């Protein structure tokens, strides 16, 4: 379990977090507030490495064999009989913080994540074995790169060192799409010849802030987003032509304008420089549009497993009314629409609702409606109208749901609740609330969406069933 996800700034060599200063010797600015980057929900105060994070850093990776991460990290003998640790697969893993378990064998990672979920859900059920990946490398379909200059004014690109705005130069990463990494390196090489300077947050000068690259697993389409401080880009047509000559596989290129002093990666204005401005991917037999600010799970292969398990637990027979709460761009609701009589999607973010309606139309789904509203308030209105709901499917942010929403579920009392969570801690809290309200946890299945991250970064899908008589007189009334 964002997501992730679905900006930061300066590039010079800094001294890191220890002396509180940036690369110019000046006191470093306070860490900027976390802000929403256009994904389906506002960001919560969580570490940068959680799912769907729009400011996901990138890591330098030496060339090593793919299966090396499966081997135990053996100590290397020194002279005199002493031993030292083998070199890390990623030399900047500790500075980046995005793959702290890069040197753990993958099967050990799965065991520890499974144990963590089992411990959190011990009061409710014994979870099934975790669903892992056959190949846990290069799974991220969304890559964010920050650009800057070193002390010699040379252009560099890579990641921010964790907790700072010091850029760590990076060319490739073991968990990011390889083609996206190659495109980012090409863009860096083009900047000098086109006299484009990266943005300097201290001086407030420069054009290119970030580059976001999104790839579609099933279709192979690629979206490149140039995040600029100004809509005026010198020789932009020639720049696009040069980039496409080197990477003809690019489907579309978009300029996103972010001229604000903010930690958000993306701004609100966009210009399509080449192509249609979005790409499309296929998930569960349905087609979905991915634009620069769309929410889309970063691990396509594991998303297939996660959503397939959610549909299996929902156990739809074709006569049910389903509420897809926190529906985002409507992915899950559209996938289950073939199995339900009616689907109602609820999402607070208006841009996500717009994308959801486009996706439904593109897939010719007629039995689904999307509403822009707070999920808890929407369910309370349904309860007040005594509307009938058979299944509630909920996929809240990492912070979990709130009591207002859970109270609405308890008032509506659907026969089944399917809960998709990316945080076992808040999942256990919310399950406890629903269990006290008359539900029983029937099944829980963990899914490893983020290999090489720590135990708490694991998705879990749970099935709950109503074990009490419905305390609200239900009528099969349409909700409007």
N, C-alpha and C positions, 0 to 999 in steps of 0.2 A: 503494500500500500502504500500526487500532484504527484505527482504528481509534478514538472515537477515544475525535469517541472516546466518545471513546466517552473542595476548596474553598479559597478564600483568604478574606481577611477585610477589614478596615477600610476605611472610606470617608472620608476627609477629604483635603483637598488636602495633599499632602506635598511635600517638596523633592526627591523622587526619590532615585536611587541615589547622587547626588554627595556629599551631606553625611552619609549614614548615619543620618539621623533621620527619624522619621515626622512626621505633620502636627501633633502636639502638642509637637514639639520634643524628645521623648524619643528615646534611641537606639532605632533600629528593631530589632525582633526578628530573630533569625537566620532565614534562609529555612527553612520547615518541610520535613521529610522528605517525599518523594513517597510517596503511598500509593494503594492500590487503591480505586477508587470503585464497584466492583460490576461492572465489565466483565469480560471473560472471563479476563484474565490480570493478575497484579500489574504495576503500572507499573515501568518501568525508569527510570534516571536520564537522562532525555532532555528536550529543550526542550519547553515547554508547547504549542508549536504543532504537534506531530506528531499522527498520526492517532488518532482515537477518544478523544482526550483528554477526560476528563470535566470538566475545569476550563477548557474552552475559553473564552478571553476574547472580547468583542464590540467592534466598532469603530464609531466615529462616521462617518457618510457624508453628504456634502452631496448635494443633489438634482442629478443630472447625467444626461445621456443615457446609455442603456445601452451604446451602441457606442463611448463615448469611450475606453474602455481599449484599443480596437484601434488608436487613432490614435497616431502617434509624438508624444512630448511635446515640442512645439516651444518654443524659447526665446521669451520675450516682450521686445520691444525696450524699452529704457529711454530716458529723455532723455539726450542726449549720445552716443547710438550704442551704449551698453552693453546687454547682454541679461541677463535673469534667467529662471530656470526657470518653466515654467507651474505653476499650483497643482496639488497632488496630488488625485487622486480621493478619497482618504481622509486627512483632516488629522491623524489620530492613528495612522497606519499604523506609523510608526517607534516610537511609544511602546508600541503593542500588540504588534507583532512577529508577528501572525498572517497578514499578507498583505503581506510585504515587496516583492513584485513587482506590487503593484496598479497601478503606472504603466507597467509593461512591456506592449507589445502582446502579445496572447495567443499569436499565432503565434511570436513570439520566445521566449516562455516554453517552448513545446513544443519548439522547436529546441534550446534549452539543456538541457532535461531529457533529451531523446533523446540528445544528445551526451554527457551525463554517464553515462547507462546504457551507451552504447557504449564509453566509455573504461574503465568498471569491468569490463565483460564481454569486453574485447578478447582476453584469452587463451583464451576458450572458444568464442565465436561472434560473428556480427554480428547484433545485434538487429533485429527488424522495426521499421518506423516506429511512432512512438508513437500511441496512440489517445487523442485529445483530445475536448473537449466542443464541441458546436455553440454552446451558450450557457453560458459559464463562471461566470455570476453566480448568487448566492443558492442554492448547491448544498447547503449544510449543513442536514441535516434534524434536527439536534440543537443546541439553543442553551442556553447557560448564562449566567445574568445574576447579578451580585452587587449587593447593595443596601447602602446606608449613608446617612450624613448629611454635609452640607457644614458649613462653619464656622458658618453661620447656622442650623443644625439643620434645614435643608431636606432632604427625602428625595431622594436621587439613585440612579441605577442605571446599570450599564455594565460596564466591564472593569477589571481591575487593570493598571496600568502595568507593563510588562515588568520583572521583577526586583524589584518592590516590592509593597506592599499599599496603594498609593494608587489610589483609584478614578477612572477617567476617565469622565465622564458620556457616555452613548451612547444614541441612540434607534433607529438603524438601521445596517445593515451590508451591504456589497455581496456578501458571501459567505454570509450566513445567510438562512434562510427568512424572507420578508417578513412573513407572517402571525404567525410566532413573535415577531418584533420588535414588532409591533403589540400583541400580547397582553401582552408584558413592560411596555410603556409604560402600558397600561391598569391593570395590577396596581400599578404605582408610584403612579398617581393615586388608587387606592382605599385605599391604606394610611393616609393622613391622616384620611379620613372615618371609617375603622373604628378609628382610634387604635392602629394596629399600628406598632411601631417596628422599624427594621432592627437587626440585631445589631451590637454594637460589641465587637470582639475585645479591646480594651484594658480596657474597663470590665466586660466579661463580661455585658453587659446587652442586651436586645432579643430579638425573636422571629423575624423573618424573616432567614435567612442568604442564601439563593439561590433562584432560580427556574430550573427546567429545563423546557424545552419541546421535545417530540419530535413530529415530523410524519411521517405515512406518505405517501409520494409517490403510490402507486397508488390508495389508498383515500381519501385526504384526511383521515383521522382524525387527531386532535390530542390529545396527552397533556400535561397541565400538572402539574408537580410543585412543590409549595411546600415548601422545605426549612426546617424550623422548629427552634428550640432546645427547644421544649416541645410536648407533645401537646395542651396547653390553648390553644386559639385563640379569642379573644373573637368572638362573633357569627359563627362560621365558616359556619353555614348561610346567613346573610344575605350574607356575603362571596361565597360560591360562587354564590348567586343573582344578585348584582350583576354578577359576572364573566361569567356565562353570558348575562345579558341583553345585555351589550355584545358578547359573542362566542358566539353560539349554535352556531358551528361546532365548539366544543370538545367532544370525545368523552368525556373522563374527567378528573377532578382527583384528585390524590393528595397527602396530607401525608406527607412523609418527616421523621422525627425524628432530628436530629443534635445531641445535647447534649454532644458531646465537644470538647475543645480540640485540634482536628486540622485538617490541610489537606485532608482528604477532603471532597468535596462532599456525598455521601449518607451517611446513617446506615443502621442495619439494620432499624429499625422503620418501618412504614408504616400509614397509615389511608386508606382509600378514602373520599373526600368526595363524589364524584359519579361515576356510571358504573361500569364493570366493573374499573377499575384498570389496564387495559392497552389498547393499540391493536393493530391488525393491518395488515400491509402485504403486498403481493403482489410476489414476485420470481421471475422465471423460471417463471411459471405455478404456483408454490407459495405457500401462505399462511404467514406467520410472525407470531408474537406478539412484541410489543415492550412490555416493562414498564419501570419506572423504572431498574432496574439491569441490564437486558439489554444484551448487546453487539449492535450492529447498525451496519453500515457507514454513515458519515455522508453519503456521496454515492451516492444510490440509482441514478441513471442510469449512472454509471460502474461501479458494482458489477455491474450487468447485463452490461456489456461484459467486465469482468474475469472473472466466473464463467463466462460463455459461452465465453471463450477457454480457460479452464482445462479445461472439459468437452471442448472440441474437441481439445486436446492429449492428454487422457487416452485418447482413441480407444477407448472401451469398446464391446464387441461383445455384451454381455449375459451372458457366462459368467465374468466376472472377480470376484475377491475384492479389495475396495478397502479400504485403511485410511486414514481421514481423521484425520490427526494434528493436534493443536491445534484440535480441531473446534469449540470454542466452543458456540454454540447450535445447531449442526448444519446450518447453512445450506447449505454446499457439498455435504455428504454427502447431504442430502435431495434436492437438485437432481439429483445424478447417480444416485440410487437406481433410477430408471427404466431406466438403461442398464447396470446391473451385476447380477450374481447376488446378491452380498452386500456390504454396507457395514458397516464397523466404525469407530465414532467414538470418539476418545480425548481426554479433556479433564480437566485437573487441578481446575478450579473446579467445586465441586458444584452451585452455583446455575445455572451455564451448562448442566451436564448435565441438570438438571431441566427447564430450558427446552427443551433439544434433544429430550427425550422427549415433551414436550407438543407441540412442533412436528411431530414424526414422527406422533404420534397424530392431530393435527388434519388432516394431509395423507394419512392412511390408508396410510402407508408401512409395509410388513410386513417388508421385507428389510434392516432396519438396526437395529443395537444400539449403545448408547452406554455407555461405561465411564468411571468417574471414577478416573483414574490418571495418573501421570506418563507422558508419551508414550514416552520412552526406555526406562523400565523395562517398560512394557507390550510394546513391540516385542521386547525381550530375552527376555521370557517366551514370546512367540510363537516366537522363534527356537529357544529351548530345547525347545519342543514340536514343532519342525520343521513348523510350520504353513505353509500355502501362502498367499502374498500376491502378487497380480499387479501391483497399482498402489498406490503410497503417494502420497497427496496431503498436502502439508504447508504450513501457513500460520502460521509462528512469529511471535513478537513482533518488534519492531524490532531487538532485540539479536541476532536470528537464532537458529539452533539451537545445540546444543552437541555436543561430540565423542561423548558417550555415546549420544545419539539417532542421530547420523550413523553411528556404529559399528553400531548395531542395524539400520539400513537396509542397511548393507553385508553384515551377516550374513544377513538375510532375502533379500537380492538380488531384489527385485521386478523385473520386466522394464522397468517405467517408473516414474519419479518425476516428479510435477508439483509444482513448488516455487513458491509465491506469496510474494513478498517486498515489504515496504514500505521497504526500505533497501538500495540497490545495493551499499553497502560490505560489509555482513555477508552479502549474497547471494553476492558474489564470493568471499568467504572460504570459505563453506560449499560452493560449487560446486567450488572447488579441492580440498577434502577428498574430495568424492564422485568427482571425476575421477581422483584418485590411487588411489581404491579400485576403479576399473574401470568407471566410467560416462562417458558422453559427452553433452555438452550439444547437443541437436539444434535447439532453437529457443528464442528469448526474445522476449517482447512487452511493452514498457512501456505502462502505462496511467496517464494523468494523473487521479488521484483528488482532488487538492487544488490546483486552479488558484489562481494568485497567491501560492503558496508557493515557496520556493527549490528549486533543482535536486535536492537530495538527498531531497526529499519526493515520491517517485514510486513507484508500484507496478510490479512486474515479475513476469510469470508465465513460468516456464521448464519445458521438457521435457527430461528426461534419460533415456537408455536404457542398459541393461546390456549391455556389450560383452564380458563375460567369462562363461565357463561358471559356472553356479551352484555355489558351494562348500559349500552346505548341502543335504543330501538332503531334498527337499521331499515332504511328504505332504499330501494334501488332507484335513486333519483340522480339525474344528471347534475354534475357540479358546474356551475357557471360563475 
